[in-house]
Amino acid sequence: MFKVILNKDNLERAMLRQNLSRKLLAREIGLSASYLSRVLNGKQNPTASVRQALLQYFKGCSFDDFFTIQEDGAGDVN
C-alpha cells in the first residue's frame, strides 16, 4: 500500500510566489481553511481530489514538486 505525502516547503514557496495565504488558497481550490491547515501540518494526507486541485491551481508545478509517494510502513522498525 502506498500513500502520498505533501512537500509542505515546496507548496508554501509556491504560495509565497503568488502572495497567497492559506485561507485564500483554501477558498480558491474549494477547501476549508482548517482542512488545508491539517494537510499542510501533516495531520492529514491530501486526497486525490485535493492533489488534483493543487496541481490545477499551480499550473507550472508538477506532481513531483509537491508530493512524494511513500510505501505505508516505510521507516517502521519491525
C-alpha positions in Angstrom: 0.0 0.0 0.0 1.2 3.5 -0.8 0.4 7.0 0.5 1.1 10.4 -1.0 2.9 12.8 1.3 2.7 16.6 0.7 6.0 18.5 0.4 4.9 21.4 2.6 8.0 23.6 1.9 7.6 23.5 -1.8 3.8 24.3 -1.6 4.5 27.1 0.8 7.1 28.5 -1.6 4.6 28.4 -4.5 2.1 30.2 -2.2 4.6 32.9 -1.4 5.4 33.4 -5.1 1.7 34.1 -5.7 1.2 36.0 -2.4 -1.4 33.5 -1.2 -2.3 33.0 2.4 -3.5 29.5 3.5 -7.0 30.9 3.8 -7.1 32.4 0.3 -5.6 29.2 -1.2 -8.2 27.1 0.5 -11.0 29.3 -0.8 -9.5 29.3 -4.3 -9.4 25.5 -4.5 -12.7 24.8 -2.7 -11.4 23.6 0.7 -12.0 24.8 4.2 -9.0 26.6 5.8 -8.9 24.1 8.6 -8.7 21.1 6.2 -5.9 22.8 4.3 -4.1 23.5 7.5 -4.3 19.9 8.6 -2.9 18.8 5.2 0.0 21.4 5.5 0.8 20.4 9.0 1.0 16.7 8.1 -2.0 15.7 10.2 -3.9 14.5 7.1 -2.7 13.2 3.8 -4.1 15.0 0.8 -6.8 13.1 -1.1 -6.6 12.6 -4.8 -9.1 15.4 -5.4 -7.0 17.8 -3.3 -3.8 16.9 -5.1 -5.6 17.5 -8.4 -6.9 20.8 -7.2 -3.5 22.0 -6.1 -1.9 20.9 -9.4 -4.6 22.6 -11.4 -4.2 25.8 -9.4 -0.4 25.9 -9.6 -0.2 25.1 -13.3 3.6 25.5 -13.6 4.2 22.8 -10.9 4.3 19.1 -11.4 3.2 16.2 -9.1 6.8 15.7 -8.0 7.2 19.3 -7.0 4.5 19.0 -4.3 4.2 15.3 -3.5 6.2 12.2 -2.6 4.9 8.6 -2.9 5.8 6.6 0.2 5.2 2.9 0.9 3.0 2.5 4.0 5.1 1.4 6.9 8.3 3.0 5.4 10.6 3.8 8.2 8.8 1.4 10.6 11.0 -0.8 12.7 9.8 -4.4 12.8 
